[in-house]
Amino acid sequence: MRKAPLLLTVALGLLLLSLTYSPPYCGSYSYYVSNWKEMNVPNLVSAILAGWRAYDSLGEASLLFTAVIGFYILLGGKKK
């Protein structure tokens, strides 16, 4: 049962490492300013938050998840 959190953490880490974080075309600012209507959101600020900041939020969530799993494992898991 203790292998499941470790396996899930490794799988999430590999998924995050496989993502492409490079900005499209010549940079993220010029890309979003010229193509923000393609994202089907009402304004430029929402397009940036929905597009580029989604990677940041995913990273923060995975960091929090990894910390929780680490403390769970460190404290000995479920007591019997």
C-alpha positions as CSV (number, residue, x, y, z in Angstrom):
1,M,0.0,0.0,0.0
2,R,2.9,2.4,0.6
3,K,4.1,1.9,-3.0
4,A,1.0,3.6,-4.5
5,P,1.8,7.2,-3.3
6,L,5.4,6.8,-4.4
7,L,4.3,5.5,-7.8
8,L,1.8,8.3,-8.2
9,T,4.3,10.9,-7.3
10,V,6.9,9.5,-9.8
11,A,4.2,9.3,-12.5
12,L,3.2,13.0,-11.9
13,G,6.9,14.0,-12.0
14,L,7.5,12.3,-15.3
15,L,4.3,13.9,-16.7
16,L,5.5,17.4,-15.7
17,L,9.0,16.8,-17.1
18,S,7.5,15.7,-20.5
19,L,5.5,19.0,-20.9
20,T,6.9,21.7,-23.2
21,Y,7.4,25.0,-21.4
22,S,8.9,27.0,-24.2
23,P,6.8,29.9,-25.4
24,P,5.3,29.6,-28.9
25,Y,6.6,31.6,-31.8
26,C,8.7,34.6,-30.7
27,G,7.6,35.0,-27.1
28,S,4.6,34.7,-24.9
29,Y,3.7,38.4,-24.8
30,S,3.6,39.0,-28.5
31,Y,1.8,35.6,-29.0
32,Y,-1.0,36.4,-26.5
33,V,-1.4,40.0,-27.7
34,S,-1.9,38.9,-31.3
35,N,-3.8,35.6,-30.7
36,W,-5.8,36.0,-27.5
37,K,-9.2,35.7,-29.3
38,E,-8.3,32.1,-30.4
39,M,-8.6,30.9,-26.8
40,N,-12.3,31.8,-26.7
41,V,-12.1,33.9,-23.5
42,P,-13.6,37.4,-23.1
43,N,-10.3,39.5,-22.7
44,L,-6.5,39.4,-22.8
45,V,-6.0,39.1,-19.1
46,S,-8.2,36.0,-18.9
47,A,-6.4,34.5,-21.9
48,I,-3.0,34.9,-20.1
49,L,-4.3,33.5,-16.9
50,A,-6.0,30.5,-18.7
51,G,-3.1,29.8,-20.9
52,W,0.4,30.5,-19.4
53,R,-0.5,30.7,-15.7
54,A,-2.2,27.2,-15.9
55,Y,1.3,25.7,-16.0
56,D,2.3,27.7,-12.9
57,S,-0.9,26.5,-11.1
58,L,-0.2,22.9,-12.1
59,G,3.3,23.2,-10.7
60,E,2.1,24.6,-7.4
61,A,-0.5,21.9,-7.1
62,S,2.0,19.2,-7.8
63,L,4.5,20.7,-5.3
64,L,1.8,20.7,-2.6
65,F,0.8,17.1,-3.5
66,T,4.4,16.0,-3.3
67,A,4.8,17.7,0.1
68,V,1.7,16.0,1.5
69,I,2.7,12.6,0.3
70,G,6.3,13.1,1.6
71,F,5.0,14.0,5.1
72,Y,2.6,11.0,5.0
73,I,5.5,8.7,4.2
74,L,7.8,10.4,6.7
75,L,5.3,10.0,9.5
76,G,4.8,6.3,8.9
77,G,1.6,6.4,6.9
78,K,-1.6,4.9,8.4
79,K,-1.2,3.5,11.9
80,K,-2.7,0.1,12.4
